[in-house]
Amino acid sequence: MKNFIPVLLILFLVSTLHSFAQEDIPPHIKEKITYPVLDFHPWVGVMPVQDPLMTYNPALDYKVAIDLYGTVKDSTAIHSAILEVARTYNLNIANGVPPEKIEIAAVIHGGLVQAILNEENYESKYSQPNPNLVAIKALEEVGVKFYVCGQSMAFYNLDASNITSMVNMAVSAKTTFITLGQMGYSYLNVSED
């Protein structure tokens, strides 16, 4: 057992380094990209834009309901939809929106429920720690609220005890988007599938 733990740690580190190598940023981007707040992954950065229009307007509420769905294609990497939540936050900060004026609700449904499994369940399913939890924790710390579709959870035979406590259970993604829309949130789909 003592020999197994170092081998597991080495495998995890190699797979983590491999996933970052696959996501190298091209040199022309790497030279310019900035990370206004969140910097836990290379692709959550933003590119500076000279003399932009549509910048921060103090008369507006910056409330966004982000649609997160898909499947876990690479269990060693943070899911791209979760990275887009972080990038959306950084983009708003780069646009001059004060943190206290940003309200982001991320709604998870479909096969993406597998990405929010707690450590025990993720390791049981994928034989490694859940890389998404670091991102969710960082996003939670800046005020992002996460909700998961109860219908998707039931479809995948999961309940609240199977997922991270950082994500709140909702009846469904549809009812959550309707409610958030009535509360003044703008809908944003960042998922690809």
WOBELWO-V453690 format. One record per residue. N is the residue number from 1. RES is the residue in one small letter. SS is DSSP state (alpha for helix, beta for strand, coil for the rest). PHI is phi in whole degrees, 0 to 359 (none if undefined). NEAR is the number of other ideal C-beta (glycine too) atoms within 10 Angstrom. Layout:
n=N res=RES ss=SS phi=PHI near=NEAR
n=N res=RES ss=SS phi=PHI near=NEAR
//
This chain:
n=1 res=m ss=coil phi=none near=4
n=2 res=k ss=alpha phi=298 near=5
n=3 res=n ss=alpha phi=287 near=7
n=4 res=f ss=alpha phi=290 near=8
n=5 res=i ss=alpha phi=296 near=9
n=6 res=p ss=alpha phi=298 near=9
n=7 res=v ss=alpha phi=297 near=9
n=8 res=l ss=alpha phi=297 near=13
n=9 res=l ss=alpha phi=297 near=10
n=10 res=i ss=alpha phi=297 near=10
n=11 res=l ss=alpha phi=299 near=13
n=12 res=f ss=alpha phi=296 near=15
n=13 res=l ss=alpha phi=296 near=10
n=14 res=v ss=alpha phi=297 near=11
n=15 res=s ss=alpha phi=293 near=16
n=16 res=t ss=alpha phi=294 near=15
n=17 res=l ss=alpha phi=297 near=10
n=18 res=h ss=alpha phi=297 near=13
n=19 res=s ss=alpha phi=293 near=16
n=20 res=f ss=alpha phi=290 near=13
n=21 res=a ss=alpha phi=298 near=8
n=22 res=q ss=alpha phi=290 near=10
n=23 res=e ss=coil phi=248 near=14
n=24 res=d ss=coil phi=303 near=10
n=25 res=i ss=coil phi=271 near=13
n=26 res=p ss=coil phi=302 near=8
n=27 res=p ss=alpha phi=306 near=8
n=28 res=h ss=alpha phi=293 near=9
n=29 res=i ss=alpha phi=272 near=13
n=30 res=k ss=alpha phi=304 near=11
n=31 res=e ss=coil phi=293 near=8
n=32 res=k ss=coil phi=244 near=12
n=33 res=i ss=coil phi=298 near=16
n=34 res=t ss=beta phi=235 near=12
n=35 res=y ss=coil phi=231 near=16
n=36 res=p ss=coil phi=304 near=16
n=37 res=v ss=coil phi=222 near=16
n=38 res=l ss=coil phi=273 near=22
n=39 res=d ss=coil phi=217 near=13
n=40 res=f ss=coil phi=280 near=15
n=41 res=h ss=coil phi=205 near=22
n=42 res=p ss=alpha phi=304 near=15
n=43 res=w ss=alpha phi=270 near=14
n=44 res=v ss=alpha phi=262 near=26
n=45 res=g ss=coil phi=282 near=21
n=46 res=v ss=beta phi=228 near=19
n=47 res=m ss=coil phi=265 near=11
n=48 res=p ss=coil phi=295 near=9
n=49 res=v ss=coil phi=233 near=10
n=50 res=q ss=coil phi=278 near=4
n=51 res=d ss=coil phi=53 near=5
n=52 res=p ss=coil phi=285 near=10
n=53 res=l ss=coil phi=260 near=5
n=54 res=m ss=coil phi=62 near=6
n=55 res=t ss=coil phi=277 near=11
n=56 res=y ss=coil phi=312 near=14
n=57 res=n ss=coil phi=237 near=12
n=58 res=p ss=coil phi=298 near=8
n=59 res=a ss=coil phi=280 near=4
n=60 res=l ss=coil phi=258 near=9
n=61 res=d ss=coil phi=262 near=13
n=62 res=y ss=beta phi=259 near=17
n=63 res=k ss=beta phi=246 near=15
n=64 res=v ss=beta phi=231 near=21
n=65 res=a ss=beta phi=257 near=25
n=66 res=i ss=beta phi=259 near=25
n=67 res=d ss=beta phi=271 near=18
n=68 res=l ss=beta phi=241 near=27
n=69 res=y ss=coil phi=211 near=20
n=70 res=g ss=coil phi=132 near=18
n=71 res=t ss=coil phi=228 near=11
n=72 res=v ss=coil phi=276 near=19
n=73 res=k ss=coil phi=270 near=10
n=74 res=d ss=coil phi=228 near=14
n=75 res=s ss=coil phi=289 near=19
n=76 res=t ss=coil phi=267 near=18
n=77 res=a ss=coil phi=237 near=20
n=78 res=i ss=coil phi=295 near=23
n=79 res=h ss=coil phi=297 near=24
n=80 res=s ss=alpha phi=301 near=18
n=81 res=a ss=alpha phi=293 near=22
n=82 res=i ss=alpha phi=290 near=29
n=83 res=l ss=alpha phi=299 near=21
n=84 res=e ss=alpha phi=293 near=21
n=85 res=v ss=alpha phi=296 near=25
n=86 res=a ss=alpha phi=296 near=27
n=87 res=r ss=alpha phi=295 near=19
n=88 res=t ss=alpha phi=299 near=22
n=89 res=y ss=alpha phi=299 near=26
n=90 res=n ss=alpha phi=300 near=20
n=91 res=l ss=alpha phi=298 near=16
n=92 res=n ss=alpha phi=294 near=21
n=93 res=i ss=alpha phi=298 near=20
n=94 res=a ss=alpha phi=298 near=21
n=95 res=n ss=coil phi=275 near=17
n=96 res=g ss=coil phi=95 near=12
n=97 res=v ss=coil phi=286 near=18
n=98 res=p ss=coil phi=293 near=11
n=99 res=p ss=alpha phi=307 near=12
n=100 res=e ss=alpha phi=289 near=8
n=101 res=k ss=alpha phi=262 near=15
n=102 res=i ss=beta phi=259 near=20
n=103 res=e ss=beta phi=233 near=17
n=104 res=i ss=beta phi=241 near=22
n=105 res=a ss=beta phi=244 near=21
n=106 res=a ss=beta phi=257 near=26
n=107 res=v ss=beta phi=249 near=24
n=108 res=i ss=beta phi=259 near=31
n=109 res=h ss=coil phi=206 near=25
n=110 res=g ss=alpha phi=67 near=19
n=111 res=g ss=alpha phi=295 near=16
n=112 res=l ss=alpha phi=293 near=23
n=113 res=v ss=alpha phi=302 near=24
n=114 res=q ss=alpha phi=294 near=24
n=115 res=a ss=alpha phi=285 near=26
n=116 res=i ss=alpha phi=252 near=25
n=117 res=l ss=beta phi=300 near=22
n=118 res=n ss=coil phi=292 near=18
n=119 res=e ss=alpha phi=306 near=12
n=120 res=e ss=alpha phi=301 near=11
n=121 res=n ss=alpha phi=288 near=17
n=122 res=y ss=alpha phi=294 near=24
n=123 res=e ss=alpha phi=297 near=13
n=124 res=s ss=alpha phi=295 near=11
n=125 res=k ss=alpha phi=279 near=14
n=126 res=y ss=alpha phi=247 near=16
n=127 res=s ss=coil phi=61 near=11
n=128 res=q ss=coil phi=194 near=16
n=129 res=p ss=coil phi=296 near=16
n=130 res=n ss=coil phi=277 near=25
n=131 res=p ss=coil phi=290 near=23
n=132 res=n ss=alpha phi=288 near=23
n=133 res=l ss=alpha phi=293 near=19
n=134 res=v ss=alpha phi=297 near=14
n=135 res=a ss=alpha phi=294 near=22
n=136 res=i ss=alpha phi=298 near=23
n=137 res=k ss=alpha phi=298 near=12
n=138 res=a ss=alpha phi=298 near=18
n=139 res=l ss=alpha phi=291 near=23
n=140 res=e ss=alpha phi=299 near=15
n=141 res=e ss=alpha phi=295 near=11
n=142 res=v ss=coil phi=264 near=15
n=143 res=g ss=coil phi=104 near=12
n=144 res=v ss=coil phi=291 near=24
n=145 res=k ss=beta phi=256 near=16
n=146 res=f ss=beta phi=250 near=23
n=147 res=y ss=beta phi=231 near=23
n=148 res=v ss=beta phi=236 near=26
n=149 res=c ss=beta phi=289 near=25
n=150 res=g ss=alpha phi=296 near=20
n=151 res=q ss=alpha phi=291 near=16
n=152 res=s ss=alpha phi=297 near=20
n=153 res=m ss=alpha phi=301 near=22
n=154 res=a ss=alpha phi=295 near=12
n=155 res=f ss=alpha phi=301 near=13
n=156 res=y ss=coil phi=269 near=13
n=157 res=n ss=coil phi=58 near=7
n=158 res=l ss=coil phi=241 near=18
n=159 res=d ss=coil phi=224 near=10
n=160 res=a ss=alpha phi=302 near=14
n=161 res=s ss=alpha phi=289 near=9
n=162 res=n ss=alpha phi=271 near=19
n=163 res=i ss=beta phi=247 near=24
n=164 res=t ss=coil phi=298 near=21
n=165 res=s ss=coil phi=287 near=8
n=166 res=m ss=coil phi=283 near=16
n=167 res=v ss=beta phi=248 near=21
n=168 res=n ss=beta phi=267 near=13
n=169 res=m ss=beta phi=280 near=12
n=170 res=a ss=beta phi=239 near=23
n=171 res=v ss=coil phi=300 near=12
n=172 res=s ss=coil phi=199 near=18
n=173 res=a ss=alpha phi=294 near=22
n=174 res=k ss=alpha phi=301 near=13
n=175 res=t ss=alpha phi=293 near=13
n=176 res=t ss=alpha phi=292 near=23
n=177 res=f ss=alpha phi=295 near=20
n=178 res=i ss=alpha phi=298 near=12
n=179 res=t ss=alpha phi=296 near=15
n=180 res=l ss=alpha phi=297 near=21
n=181 res=g ss=alpha phi=299 near=12
n=182 res=q ss=alpha phi=294 near=8
n=183 res=m ss=coil phi=272 near=12
n=184 res=g ss=coil phi=94 near=10
n=185 res=y ss=coil phi=279 near=21
n=186 res=s ss=beta phi=273 near=12
n=187 res=y ss=beta phi=277 near=12
n=188 res=l ss=beta phi=220 near=15
n=189 res=n ss=beta phi=262 near=12
n=190 res=v ss=coil phi=246 near=18
n=191 res=s ss=coil phi=270 near=18
n=192 res=e ss=coil phi=229 near=9
n=193 res=d ss=coil phi=194 near=10
//
